[in-house]
Amino acid sequence: MLEIINKKVVLTRKTHECYGCLKEIERRINAIYVTAKQDEQQMRFHLHEKCNKIIAKDKWFMGSGLFKGCIKEAEKVLEVVESINITADEGLPFI
């Protein structure tokens, strides 16, 4: 389980990979710098401000739901769910 120790807003001096979406965080923009601990190992990473808001807002990411690429993975699952077409004529498996 990933334990967040500290978070702060920083102005990036170079490009970084976002821990949540795995996309590039450009230099000279605000990002969230996170210090965390996992299995007694200290780690540091950056998040886009938007990714930080998504993680803070969604309770699924609390606990074991927060991992490298978690937002990217959640978007893939959402795309699969949204691609399922159920018509009113089809019987649903539950009442």
Stockholm file with secondary structure:
# STOCKHOLM 1.0

chainA/1-95         MLEIINKKVVLTRKTHECYGCLKEIERRINAIYVTAKQDEQQMRFHLHEKCNKIIAKDKWFMGSGLFKGCIKEAEKVLEVVESINITADEGLPFI
#=GR chainA/1-95 SS CEEEEEEEEEECSSCEEBTTTCCEECTTSEEEEEEEEETTEEEEEEECHHHHHHHHHCGGGSGGGCCTTHHHHHHHHHHHHHHCCCCTTSCCSCC
#=GC SS_cons        CEEEEEEEEEECSSCEEBTTTCCEECTTSEEEEEEEEETTEEEEEEECHHHHHHHHHCGGGSGGGCCTTHHHHHHHHHHHHHHCCCCTTSCCSCC
//
